[in-house]
Amino acid sequence: MEGRAFYHPGLAFAFDIPEGWTVQNTPAQVALVSKDQKGALVLQAEKTADSLPEYASKRAASLKEGRFVGEDRLQVSGFSSYHQTYDIVRENGSSLRVRLSFIRKGEFIYTFSALSASLDFGRFDPLFRQSVQSFAELRDPAHLRRQPVRLRLLVADGKQTLQEVFARVGMQKEVWPQFAILNGLELGATPPAGQFLKVAR
């Protein structure tokens, strides 16, 4: 991740992140969450020979009580894509809107799941669409050569602030905010002695 863009050198793709949204990157998915935590966009990838409609049908079957709202076919940065929207009534009676965007890139289908309460979906939709439609082949050699950040654990001494710890171990400043979130602390906070801290190797 750099600025408002997410890069994946291994699978050679990139896409834009809405301003102010938090990013949770795990081996299984990339999850973007709005500042008010009322909207989310989740990206997953799966190697499959299915066509986009076949794959969409399988994914839709997992949406219990989902009511089909509409579908669309678009080109996203030259890639074929297929989009379906569903409304799901939750146990409390409220409605959740989900738009599944399936993009074929090589052997993989990439699925963006855009989610929010149906009443809120309209205000998030431009941001959802912008991120999905920004999905593109990663061609910049500077990003393609990058190695993944590896984590290690340190034990806090109770004297240094989190940002002082990050500086001491030589972490690049642009990743400090993400690692502060990862540690559940503010940059200026002083972790208590004995607490394990996650830092970049």
N, CA, C and O of each residue as an XYZ file, in Angstrom:
804
protein
N       0.845     -1.184      0.000
C       0.000      0.000      0.000
C       0.879      1.232      0.000
O       1.893      1.275      0.697
N       0.503      2.226     -0.769
C       1.259      3.463     -0.821
C       0.293      4.592     -1.138
O      -0.342      4.598     -2.193
N       0.181      5.556     -0.214
C      -0.773      6.637     -0.425
C      -2.183      6.083     -0.481
O      -2.636      5.417      0.449
N      -2.879      6.362     -1.582
C      -4.258      5.889     -1.737
C      -4.351      4.728     -2.722
O      -5.410      4.489     -3.302
N      -3.254      4.009     -2.914
C      -3.263      2.878     -3.840
C      -2.782      1.616     -3.140
O      -1.893      1.652     -2.289
N      -3.395      0.494     -3.522
C      -2.975     -0.811     -3.022
C      -2.282     -1.539     -4.163
O      -2.828     -1.644     -5.262
N      -1.082     -2.039     -3.904
C      -0.312     -2.764     -4.911
C      -0.089     -4.201     -4.450
O       0.195     -4.450     -3.278
N      -0.221     -5.146     -5.387
C       0.101     -6.543     -5.083
C       1.122     -7.013     -6.125
O       0.743     -7.433     -7.218
N       2.420     -6.943     -5.788
C       3.451     -7.333     -6.765
C       3.346     -8.788     -7.199
O       3.588     -9.097     -8.365
N       2.986     -9.699     -6.276
C       2.928    -11.114     -6.606
C       1.909    -11.436     -7.681
O       2.192    -12.217     -8.590
N       0.716    -10.839     -7.589
C      -0.348    -11.079     -8.569
C      -0.444     -9.958     -9.598
O      -1.295     -9.988    -10.487
N       0.437     -8.973     -9.469
C       0.576     -7.890    -10.453
C      -0.724     -7.128    -10.709
O      -1.153     -6.984    -11.853
N      -1.350     -6.638     -9.622
C      -2.514     -5.773     -9.793
C      -2.433     -4.629     -8.800
O      -1.681     -4.671     -7.826
N      -3.227     -3.612     -9.075
C      -3.317     -2.443     -8.189
C      -4.723     -1.887     -8.272
O      -5.415     -2.076     -9.272
N      -5.147     -1.194     -7.213
C      -6.424     -0.489     -7.252
C      -6.393      0.641     -6.223
O      -5.564      0.646     -5.314
N      -7.313      1.599     -6.383
C      -7.353      2.780     -5.525
C      -8.148      2.523     -4.250
O      -9.102      1.745     -4.235
N      -7.734      3.191     -3.190
C      -8.391      3.095     -1.883
C      -9.098      4.418     -1.607
O      -8.477      5.471     -1.746
N     -10.375      4.404     -1.222
C     -11.048      5.674     -0.890
C     -10.319      6.400      0.238
O      -9.813      5.774      1.169
N     -10.274      7.703      0.142
C      -9.558      8.506      1.134
C     -10.162      8.315      2.533
O     -11.377      8.386      2.715
N      -9.287      8.073      3.510
C      -9.716      7.941      4.894
C     -10.170      6.550      5.281
O     -10.493      6.321      6.447
N     -10.207      5.594      4.329
C     -10.641      4.243      4.649
C      -9.462      3.436      5.185
O      -8.328      3.614      4.742
N      -9.735      2.553      6.135
C      -8.685      1.700      6.679
C      -8.563      0.438      5.822
O      -9.523      0.007      5.183
N      -7.375     -0.134      5.825
C      -7.078     -1.312      5.008
C      -6.606     -2.446      5.903
O      -5.707     -2.267      6.725
N      -7.211     -3.603      5.740
C      -6.773     -4.810      6.447
C      -6.388     -5.833      5.387
O      -7.246     -6.364      4.683
N      -5.091     -6.105      5.281
C      -4.572     -7.005      4.254
C      -4.157     -8.320      4.895
O      -3.241     -8.353      5.717
N      -4.828     -9.398      4.521
C      -4.496    -10.730      5.019
C      -4.245    -11.633      3.819
O      -4.561    -11.251      2.692
N      -3.681    -12.827      4.032
C      -3.478    -13.731      2.890
C      -4.771    -14.090      2.158
O      -4.738    -14.397      0.966
N      -5.905    -14.055      2.854
C      -7.174    -14.467      2.240
C      -7.904    -13.341      1.525
O      -8.645    -13.594      0.575
N      -7.707    -12.090      1.967
C      -8.482    -10.995      1.398
C      -7.871     -9.650      1.756
O      -7.024     -9.538      2.642
N      -8.340     -8.619      1.024
C      -8.039     -7.227      1.362
C      -9.375     -6.576      1.693
O     -10.282     -6.561      0.861
N      -9.501     -6.038      2.903
C     -10.755     -5.417      3.337
C     -10.543     -3.923      3.539
O      -9.615     -3.507      4.232
N     -11.408     -3.121      2.929
C     -11.406     -1.668      3.111
C     -12.653     -1.301      3.908
O     -13.751     -1.768      3.605
N     -12.477     -0.463      4.927
C     -13.605     -0.097      5.789
C     -13.669      1.418      5.893
O     -12.654      2.078      6.114
N     -14.872      1.965      5.732
C     -15.045      3.419      5.796
C     -14.777      3.943      7.198
O     -14.797      3.197      8.177
N     -14.527      5.241      7.269
C     -14.195      5.858      8.554
C     -15.312      5.674      9.571
O     -15.045      5.481     10.757
N     -16.571      5.733      9.116
C     -17.701      5.547     10.043
C     -18.089      4.079     10.216
O     -19.041      3.757     10.927
N     -17.337      3.192      9.554
C     -17.526      1.741      9.647
C     -18.909      1.287      9.164
O     -19.414      0.251      9.594
N     -19.509      2.064      8.276
C     -20.818      1.688      7.730
C     -20.731      1.161      6.300
O     -21.725      0.705      5.734
N     -19.537      1.228      5.727
C     -19.340      0.712      4.374
C     -18.072     -0.111      4.321
O     -17.105      0.192      5.020
N     -18.065     -1.149      3.502
C     -16.880     -1.998      3.371
C     -16.766     -2.506      1.942
O     -17.761     -2.709      1.246
N     -15.528     -2.703      1.533
C     -15.232     -3.268      0.215
C     -14.175     -4.345      0.430
O     -13.090     -4.061      0.939
N     -14.487     -5.565      0.049
C     -13.606     -6.709      0.302
C     -13.188     -7.317     -1.028
O     -14.031     -7.585     -1.883
N     -11.874     -7.537     -1.207
C     -11.350     -8.154     -2.427
C     -10.802     -9.537     -2.110
O     -10.006     -9.706     -1.187
N     -11.236    -10.519     -2.882
C     -10.731    -11.887     -2.779
C     -10.389    -12.380     -4.178
O     -10.948    -11.906     -5.167
N      -9.459    -13.341     -4.253
C      -9.054    -13.896     -5.548
C      -9.089    -15.409     -5.478
O      -8.752    -16.003     -4.454
N      -9.502    -16.030     -6.583
C      -9.544    -17.490     -6.637
C      -9.182    -17.947     -8.044
O      -9.673    -17.402     -9.033
N      -8.313    -18.956     -8.122
C      -7.959    -19.537     -9.416
C      -9.095    -20.461     -9.842
O      -9.452    -21.385     -9.112
N      -9.661    -20.213    -11.020
C     -10.790    -21.008    -11.492
C     -10.898    -20.919    -13.002
O     -10.543    -19.907    -13.607
N     -11.399    -22.005    -13.609
C     -11.643    -22.021    -15.054
C     -13.074    -21.620    -15.379
O     -13.438    -21.533    -16.552
N     -13.894    -21.374    -14.354
C     -15.296    -20.988    -14.578
C     -15.388    -19.697    -15.391
O     -14.511    -18.837    -15.316
N     -16.455    -19.580    -16.163
C     -16.761    -18.291    -16.793
C     -17.233    -17.336    -15.691
O     -17.561    -17.768    -14.585
N     -17.264    -16.065    -15.996
C     -17.712    -15.098    -14.986
C     -19.152    -15.373    -14.540
O     -19.410    -15.371    -13.336
N     -20.109    -15.610    -15.461
C     -21.478    -15.906    -14.995
C     -21.566    -17.192    -14.167
O     -22.324    -17.249    -13.199
N     -20.793    -18.232    -14.540
C     -20.802    -19.477    -13.768
C     -20.284    -19.239    -12.351
O     -20.857    -19.708    -11.368
N     -19.193    -18.503    -12.284
C     -18.605    -18.230    -10.975
C     -19.542    -17.367    -10.134
O     -19.702    -17.597     -8.935
N     -20.157    -16.376    -10.772
C     -21.096    -15.499    -10.068
C     -22.263    -16.303     -9.503
O     -22.722    -16.049     -8.389
N     -22.735    -17.268    -10.274
C     -23.852    -18.095     -9.821
C     -23.483    -18.889     -8.569
O     -24.295    -19.027     -7.654
N     -22.261    -19.408     -8.533
C     -21.813    -20.162     -7.362
C     -21.691    -19.254     -6.143
O     -22.091    -19.629     -5.040
N     -21.139    -18.060     -6.345
C     -20.991    -17.134     -5.217
C     -22.344    -16.655     -4.720
O     -22.545    -16.497     -3.515
N     -23.270    -16.423     -5.635
C     -24.598    -15.933     -5.252
C     -25.336    -16.962     -4.411
O     -26.144    -16.601     -3.555
N     -25.064    -18.249     -4.649
C     -25.742    -19.309     -3.901
C     -25.415    -19.245     -2.414
O     -26.165    -19.764     -1.587
N     -24.295    -18.607     -2.074
C     -23.910    -18.496     -0.662
C     -24.597    -17.330      0.042
O     -24.493    -17.188      1.260
N     -25.292    -16.505     -0.717
C     -26.003    -15.359     -0.134
C     -27.391    -15.810      0.315
O     -28.338    -15.810     -0.473
N     -27.500    -16.185      1.551
C     -28.783    -16.675      2.058
C     -29.817    -15.548      2.060
O     -29.538    -14.430      2.492
N     -31.000    -15.863      1.572
C     -32.111    -14.901      1.539
C     -31.806    -13.671      0.686
O     -32.435    -12.628      0.861
N     -30.851    -13.784     -0.233
C     -30.527    -12.644     -1.072
C     -31.559    -12.424     -2.162
O     -31.957    -13.368     -2.845
N     -31.997    -11.176     -2.329
C     -32.954    -10.837     -3.396
C     -32.193    -10.142     -4.518
O     -31.579     -9.097     -4.302
N     -32.231    -10.721     -5.711
C     -31.509    -10.182     -6.861
C     -32.064     -8.809     -7.243
O     -33.274     -8.638     -7.393
N     -31.162     -7.828     -7.399
C     -31.576     -6.468     -7.745
C     -31.232     -6.136     -9.189
O     -32.038     -5.517     -9.884
N     -30.060     -6.531     -9.650
C     -29.667     -6.220    -11.023
C     -28.280     -6.715    -11.341
O     -27.552     -7.171    -10.459
N     -27.909     -6.624    -12.632
C     -26.592     -7.056    -13.059
C     -26.092     -6.164    -14.180
O     -26.853     -5.406    -14.782
N     -24.771     -6.271    -14.453
C     -24.163     -5.428    -15.474
C     -22.888     -6.107    -15.953
O     -22.254     -6.851    -15.205
N     -22.520     -5.851    -17.188
C     -21.249     -6.328    -17.736
C     -20.467     -5.121    -18.202
O     -20.987     -4.281    -18.936
N     -19.205     -5.033    -17.772
C     -18.369     -3.884    -18.102
C     -16.959     -4.356    -18.403
O     -16.581     -5.480    -18.074
N     -16.191     -3.483    -19.030
C     -14.749     -3.684    -19.134
C     -14.102     -2.842    -18.032
O     -14.394     -1.654    -17.898
N     -13.231     -3.459    -17.255
C     -12.498     -2.753    -16.202
C     -11.022     -2.798    -16.569
O     -10.374     -3.838    -16.443
N     -10.499     -1.678    -17.020
C      -9.088     -1.591    -17.446
C      -8.747     -2.683    -18.463
O      -7.654     -3.249    -18.434
N      -9.684     -2.970    -19.354
C      -9.449     -3.973    -20.389
C      -9.802     -5.387    -19.984
O      -9.760     -6.289    -20.821
N     -10.152     -5.612    -18.718
C     -10.531     -6.946    -18.244
C     -12.052     -7.108    -18.309
O     -12.800     -6.163    -18.061
N     -12.495     -8.324    -18.647
C     -13.933     -8.613    -18.612
C     -14.404     -8.630    -17.167
O     -13.703     -9.132    -16.288
N     -15.584     -8.087    -16.920
C     -16.123     -8.090    -15.559
C     -17.635     -8.262    -15.598
O     -18.300     -7.961    -16.589
N     -18.146     -8.757    -14.485
C     -19.570     -9.076    -14.354
C     -19.993     -8.643    -12.960
O     -19.326     -8.981    -11.982
N     -21.102     -7.894    -12.849
C     -21.497     -7.293    -11.581
C     -22.938     -7.667    -11.251
O     -23.818     -7.585    -12.108
N     -23.175     -8.073    -10.020
C     -24.519     -8.406     -9.560
C     -24.784     -7.727     -8.219
O     -23.898     -7.635     -7.369
N     -26.010     -7.256     -8.046
C     -26.398     -6.589     -6.811
C     -27.533     -7.356     -6.146
O     -28.470     -7.812     -6.802
N     -27.425     -7.488     -4.816
C     -28.428     -8.217     -4.033
C     -28.792     -7.409     -2.793
O     -27.974     -6.657     -2.263
N     -30.018     -7.573     -2.347
C     -30.450     -7.069     -1.042
C     -30.684     -8.269     -0.132
O     -31.317     -9.249     -0.523
N     -30.166     -8.174      1.080
C     -30.309     -9.253      2.050
C     -30.999     -8.696      3.289
O     -30.515     -7.741      3.896
N     -32.124     -9.289      3.661
C     -32.848     -8.859      4.856
C     -32.241     -9.565      6.060
O     -32.192    -10.794      6.109
N     -31.781     -8.783      7.030
C     -31.168     -9.355      8.218
C     -32.227     -9.696      9.267
O     -33.393     -9.323      9.137
N     -31.795    -10.411     10.309
C     -32.731    -10.884     11.341
C     -33.471     -9.744     12.024
O     -34.614     -9.910     12.450
N     -32.812     -8.564     12.131
C     -33.463     -7.435     12.804
C     -34.406     -6.663     11.880
O     -34.985     -5.651     12.276
N     -34.555     -7.156     10.629
C     -35.473     -6.519      9.693
C     -34.831     -5.499      8.781
O     -35.436     -5.097      7.787
N     -33.601     -5.065      9.098
C     -32.919     -4.099      8.244
C     -32.377     -4.803      7.002
O     -32.226     -6.025      6.982
N     -32.087     -4.016      5.970
C     -31.653     -4.572      4.699
C     -30.203     -4.209      4.417
O     -29.794     -3.062      4.592
N     -29.426     -5.203      3.976
C     -28.031     -5.016      3.596
C     -27.940     -5.132      2.087
O     -28.469     -6.078      1.504
N     -27.274     -4.179      1.449
C     -27.075     -4.268     -0.004
C     -25.647     -4.742     -0.281
O     -24.688     -4.258      0.321
N     -25.529     -5.687     -1.193
C     -24.232     -6.257     -1.559
C     -24.104     -6.211     -3.080
O     -24.978     -6.694     -3.800
N     -23.012     -5.629     -3.558
C     -22.730     -5.723     -4.994
C     -21.453     -6.534     -5.174
O     -20.401     -6.193     -4.634
N     -21.563     -7.611     -5.941
C     -20.421     -8.471     -6.227
C     -19.902     -8.126     -7.621
O     -20.638     -8.186     -8.606
N     -18.624     -7.766     -7.684
C     -17.991     -7.436     -8.962
C     -16.910     -8.464     -9.248
O     -15.931     -8.577     -8.510
N     -17.097     -9.215    -10.334
C     -16.181    -10.299    -10.691
C     -15.328     -9.857    -11.880
O     -15.858     -9.436    -12.908
N     -14.016     -9.955    -11.735
C     -13.094     -9.512    -12.786
C     -12.171    -10.673    -13.147
O     -11.528    -11.260    -12.277
N     -12.114    -10.994    -14.421
C     -11.231    -12.062    -14.890
C      -9.869    -11.473    -15.277
O      -9.774    -10.615    -16.154
N      -8.811    -11.959    -14.596
C      -7.434    -11.567    -14.937
C      -6.597    -12.837    -14.938
O      -6.282    -13.375    -13.877
N      -6.236    -13.316    -16.117
C      -5.454    -14.538    -16.218
C      -6.225    -15.736    -15.691
O      -7.383    -15.944    -16.052
N      -5.575    -16.531    -14.829
C      -6.205    -17.727    -14.284
C      -7.112    -17.422    -13.098
O      -7.795    -18.312    -12.592
N      -7.121    -16.184    -12.658
C      -7.859    -15.816    -11.447
C      -9.119    -15.022    -11.769
O      -9.187    -14.287    -12.754
N     -10.121    -15.197    -10.895
C     -11.248    -14.267    -10.851
C     -11.128    -13.495     -9.540
O     -11.035    -14.077     -8.459
N     -11.134    -12.188     -9.664
C     -11.060    -11.295     -8.506
C     -12.473    -10.819     -8.193
O     -13.183    -10.333     -9.073
N     -12.871    -10.961     -6.935
C     -14.222    -10.576     -6.519
C     -14.159     -9.423     -5.537
O     -13.594     -9.549     -4.451
N     -14.741     -8.298     -5.925
C     -14.948     -7.183     -5.009
C     -16.356     -7.309     -4.446
O     -17.321     -7.364     -5.208
N     -16.486     -7.354     -3.125
C     -17.794     -7.361     -2.468
C     -17.993     -6.013     -1.793
O     -17.324     -5.703     -0.807
N     -18.907     -5.215     -2.318
C     -19.225     -3.904     -1.748
C     -20.446     -4.061     -0.853
O     -21.479     -4.567     -1.289
N     -20.326     -3.624      0.410
C     -21.402     -3.859      1.378
C     -21.706     -2.617      2.193
O     -20.808     -1.881      2.604
N     -22.987     -2.403      2.414
C     -23.446     -1.404      3.387
C     -24.933     -1.619      3.595
O     -25.564     -2.381      2.863
N     -25.492     -0.950      4.591
C     -26.950     -0.962      4.737
C     -27.552     -0.397      3.456
O     -26.997      0.519      2.849
N     -28.684     -0.947      3.055
C     -29.307     -0.498      1.797
C     -29.532      1.010      1.786
O     -29.366      1.651      0.748
N     -29.909      1.580      2.924
C     -30.170      3.019      3.012
C     -28.908      3.846      2.810
O     -28.987      4.996      2.377
N     -27.739      3.273      3.118
C     -26.474      4.000      2.997
C     -25.757      3.732      1.675
O     -24.786      4.412      1.346
N     -26.232      2.748      0.921
C     -25.465      2.303     -0.242
C     -25.257      3.421     -1.271
O     -24.201      3.508     -1.899
N     -26.259      4.261     -1.434
C     -26.162      5.331     -2.424
C     -24.997      6.273     -2.188
O     -24.352      6.715     -3.139
N     -24.719      6.585     -0.926
C     -23.629      7.525     -0.669
C     -22.259      6.858     -0.779
O     -21.258      7.534     -1.018
N     -22.209      5.531     -0.606
C     -20.939      4.827     -0.759
C     -20.684      4.383     -2.200
O     -19.540      4.142     -2.585
N     -21.743      4.276     -2.990
C     -21.626      3.682     -4.317
C     -20.567      4.344     -5.202
O     -19.819      3.620     -5.858
N     -20.459      5.680     -5.260
C     -19.410      6.267     -6.099
C     -18.008      5.832     -5.678
O     -17.136      5.634     -6.524
N     -17.790      5.685     -4.369
C     -16.485      5.241     -3.883
C     -16.247      3.775     -4.223
O     -15.150      3.396     -4.635
N     -17.290      2.943     -4.047
C     -17.178      1.536     -4.425
C     -16.797      1.412     -5.899
O     -15.860      0.697     -6.256
N     -17.540      2.124     -6.747
C     -17.318      2.020     -8.190
C     -15.926      2.515     -8.578
O     -15.259      1.923     -9.427
N     -15.501      3.601     -7.947
C     -14.183      4.157     -8.266
C     -13.079      3.147     -7.964
O     -12.162      2.973     -8.767
N     -13.161      2.486     -6.820
C     -12.140      1.506     -6.455
C     -12.159      0.306     -7.404
O     -11.111     -0.133     -7.876
N     -13.353     -0.220     -7.679
C     -13.458     -1.390     -8.552
C     -12.964     -1.057     -9.956
O     -12.218     -1.832    -10.554
N     -13.374      0.089    -10.479
C     -13.008      0.438    -11.848
C     -11.549      0.864    -11.978
O     -11.035      0.994    -13.089
N     -10.876      1.085    -10.835
C      -9.445      1.428    -10.879
C      -8.568      0.172    -10.912
O      -7.356      0.264    -11.111
N      -9.185     -1.011    -10.714
C      -8.429     -2.264    -10.732
C      -7.694     -2.375    -12.064
O      -8.304     -2.245    -13.125
N      -6.373     -2.617    -12.010
C      -5.581     -2.615    -13.245
C      -4.342     -3.489    -13.090
O      -3.930     -3.828    -11.981
N      -3.766     -3.840    -14.226
C      -2.496     -4.568    -14.261
C      -1.409     -3.687    -13.656
O      -1.308     -2.505    -13.983
N      -0.604     -4.260    -12.782
C       0.521     -3.536    -12.197
C       1.719     -3.691    -13.128
O       2.205     -4.802    -13.339
N       2.192     -2.586    -13.679
C       3.284     -2.629    -14.654
C       4.536     -1.892    -14.190
O       5.603     -2.061    -14.781
N       4.424     -1.088    -13.157
C       5.553     -0.281    -12.690
C       6.642     -1.199    -12.115
O       6.406     -1.867    -11.108
N       7.822     -1.244    -12.731
C       8.890     -2.122    -12.240
C       9.269     -1.848    -10.791
O       9.650     -2.767    -10.065
N       9.168     -0.583    -10.362
C       9.525     -0.240     -8.985
C       8.622     -0.945     -7.985
O       9.072     -1.334     -6.908
N       7.335     -1.114     -8.338
C       6.405     -1.806     -7.451
C       6.482     -3.323     -7.620
O       6.311     -4.068     -6.655
N       6.739     -3.776     -8.840
C       6.805     -5.210     -9.097
C       7.995     -5.863     -8.397
O       7.950     -7.047     -8.063
N       9.064     -5.085     -8.176
C      10.273     -5.645     -7.543
C      10.179     -5.672     -6.024
O      11.031     -6.266     -5.364
N       9.167     -5.045     -5.466
C       9.083     -4.944     -4.013
C       8.825     -6.286     -3.354
O       8.068     -7.118     -3.854
N       9.477     -6.468     -2.219
C       9.277     -7.676     -1.432
C       8.230     -7.405     -0.351
O       8.102     -6.268      0.102
N       7.478     -8.425      0.072
C       6.488     -8.201      1.133
C       7.150     -7.826      2.449
O       8.255     -8.273      2.756
N       6.452     -6.994      3.225
C       6.945     -6.611      4.547
C       6.774     -7.800      5.483
O       5.704     -8.406      5.546
N       7.835     -8.124      6.205
C       7.778     -9.243      7.138
C       7.732     -8.695      8.560
O       8.399     -7.714      8.889
N       6.938     -9.344      9.385
C       6.749     -8.883     10.761
C       7.702     -9.577     11.718
O       8.092    -10.727     11.517
N       8.064     -8.850     12.761
C       8.726     -9.475     13.899
C       8.178     -8.831     15.164
O       7.608     -7.740     15.125
N       8.356     -9.515     16.276
C       7.847     -9.032     17.552
C       8.987     -8.475     18.392
O      10.075     -9.045     18.462
N       8.704     -7.348     19.022
C       9.623     -6.746     19.989
C       8.902     -6.644     21.327
O       7.672     -6.611     21.376
N       9.666     -6.593     22.402
C       9.083     -6.393     23.726
C       9.318     -4.943     24.128
O      10.460     -4.483     24.152
N       8.241     -4.216     24.446
C       8.352     -2.805     24.838
C       9.082     -2.679     26.166
O       8.956     -3.524     27.053
N       9.874     -1.567     26.280
C      10.597     -1.335     27.538
C       9.846     -0.396     28.480
O      10.281     -0.159     29.607
N       8.695      0.146     28.002
C       7.904      1.033     28.839
C       8.420      2.449     28.885
O       7.877      3.282     29.610
N       9.474      2.743     28.114
C      10.076      4.083     28.137
C       9.902      4.824     26.811
O       9.762      6.047     26.794
N       9.911      4.091     25.714
C       9.819      4.724     24.399
C       8.379      4.738     23.887
O       7.596      3.821     24.138
N       8.057      5.818     23.157
C       6.754      5.856     22.490
C       6.787      4.889     21.306
O       7.849      4.414     20.904
N       5.617      4.611     20.764
C       5.545      3.698     19.634
C       6.346      4.223     18.448
O       7.046      3.460     17.781
N       6.243      5.521     18.185
C       6.983      6.066     17.052
C       8.491      6.049     17.295
O       9.263      5.919     16.345
N       8.917      6.177     18.533
C      10.343      6.073     18.843
C      10.841      4.645     18.615
O      11.966      4.438     18.160
N       9.988      3.656     18.939
C      10.346      2.254     18.675
C      10.480      2.035     17.175
O      11.438      1.412     16.717
N       9.504      2.554     16.396
C       9.546      2.390     14.941
C      10.805      3.026     14.360
O      11.441      2.457     13.473
N      11.165      4.215     14.864
C      12.369      4.903     14.377
C      13.618      4.104     14.731
O      14.535      3.986     13.917
N      13.655      3.559     15.940
C      14.840      2.819     16.406
C      15.110      1.589     15.550
O      16.263      1.257     15.278
N      14.033      0.907     15.121
C      14.241     -0.312     14.324
C      14.362     -0.019     12.827
O      14.521     -0.934     12.019
N      14.286      1.276     12.465
C      14.521      1.667     11.077
C      13.349      1.494     10.133
O      13.546      1.345      8.927
N      12.116      1.510     10.666
C      10.945      1.387      9.800
C      10.722      2.673      9.016
O      10.953      3.768      9.530
N      10.269      2.539      7.764
C       9.975      3.705      6.940
C       8.752      4.433      7.491
O       7.770      3.806      7.888
N       8.824      5.773      7.510
C       7.771      6.564      8.154
C       6.391      6.363      7.535
O       5.379      6.463      8.230
N       6.344      6.079      6.223
C       5.029      5.969      5.584
C       4.226      4.773      6.084
O       3.007      4.745      5.919
N       4.882      3.784      6.693
C       4.130      2.630      7.197
C       3.814      2.751      8.690
O       3.128      1.890      9.242
N       4.295      3.788      9.343
C       4.036      3.939     10.779
C       2.553      3.948     11.122
O       2.150      3.257     12.058
N       1.699      4.725     10.384
C       0.275      4.744     10.758
C      -0.377      3.368     10.677
O      -1.176      3.012     11.543
N      -0.042      2.581      9.634
C      -0.628      1.250      9.497
C      -0.181      0.332     10.637
O      -0.972     -0.462     11.146
N       1.096      0.447     11.036
C       1.595     -0.403     12.108
C       1.082      0.056     13.474
O       0.977     -0.747     14.401
N       0.765      1.338     13.597
C       0.141      1.804     14.838
C      -1.235      1.153     14.992
O      -1.599      0.697     16.076
N      -1.998      1.116     13.886
C      -3.311      0.456     13.899
C      -3.141     -1.028     14.210
O      -3.901     -1.598     14.992
N      -2.136     -1.647     13.588
C      -1.875     -3.072     13.800
C      -1.591     -3.374     15.269
O      -1.934     -4.443     15.775
N      -0.955     -2.408     15.949
C      -0.635     -2.584     17.368
C      -1.718     -2.063     18.300
O      -1.628     -2.228     19.516
N      -2.753     -1.429     17.725
C      -3.855     -0.923     18.540
C      -3.469      0.249     19.412
O      -4.032      0.437     20.490
N      -2.483      1.064     18.940
C      -1.976      2.186     19.738
C      -1.841      3.424     18.873
O      -1.722      3.333     17.651
N      -1.861      4.584     19.518
C      -1.512      5.829     18.844
C       0.006      5.907     18.733
O       0.728      5.335     19.551
N       0.485      6.620     17.714
C       1.934      6.732     17.519
C       2.638      7.355     18.722
O       3.765      6.986     19.052
N       1.959      8.309     19.375
C       2.580      8.993     20.509
C       2.429      8.265     21.833
O       2.946      8.719     22.854
N       1.725      7.140     21.826
C       1.506      6.394     23.077
C       2.764      5.626     23.467
O       3.557      5.225     22.615
N       2.928      5.431     24.775
C       4.051      4.639     25.294
C       3.539      3.269     25.713
O       2.826      3.154     26.710
N       3.892      2.232     24.966
C       3.428      0.887     25.326
C       3.993      0.472     26.674
O       5.158      0.752     26.956
N       3.208     -0.184     27.514
C       3.712     -0.624     28.815
C       4.832     -1.654     28.673
O       4.870     -2.421     27.710
N       5.725     -1.658     29.631
C       6.836     -2.606     29.616
C       6.315     -4.039     29.535
O       5.382     -4.415     30.244
N       6.926     -4.822     28.666
C       6.551     -6.219     28.514
C       5.548     -6.491     27.425
O       5.318     -7.648     27.073
N       4.927     -5.423     26.866
C       3.945     -5.628     25.797
C       4.661     -5.982     24.498
O       5.678     -5.377     24.158
N       4.128     -6.961     23.776
C       4.699     -7.317     22.478
C       4.243     -6.312     21.441
O       3.072     -5.934     21.402
N       5.175     -5.878     20.599
C       4.887     -4.925     19.534
C       5.224     -5.542     18.193
O       6.234     -6.231     18.055
N       4.369     -5.292     17.194
C       4.613     -5.770     15.843
C       5.349     -4.687     15.078
O       4.890     -3.546     15.017
N       6.482     -5.031     14.497
C       7.260     -4.095     13.695
C       7.659     -4.778     12.392
O       7.573     -6.000     12.266
N       8.096     -3.972     11.422
C       8.540     -4.518     10.141
C      10.006     -4.903     10.227
O      10.818     -4.196     10.825
N      10.325     -6.030      9.623
C      11.708     -6.486      9.610
C      12.511     -5.707      8.593
O      13.707     -5.949      8.434
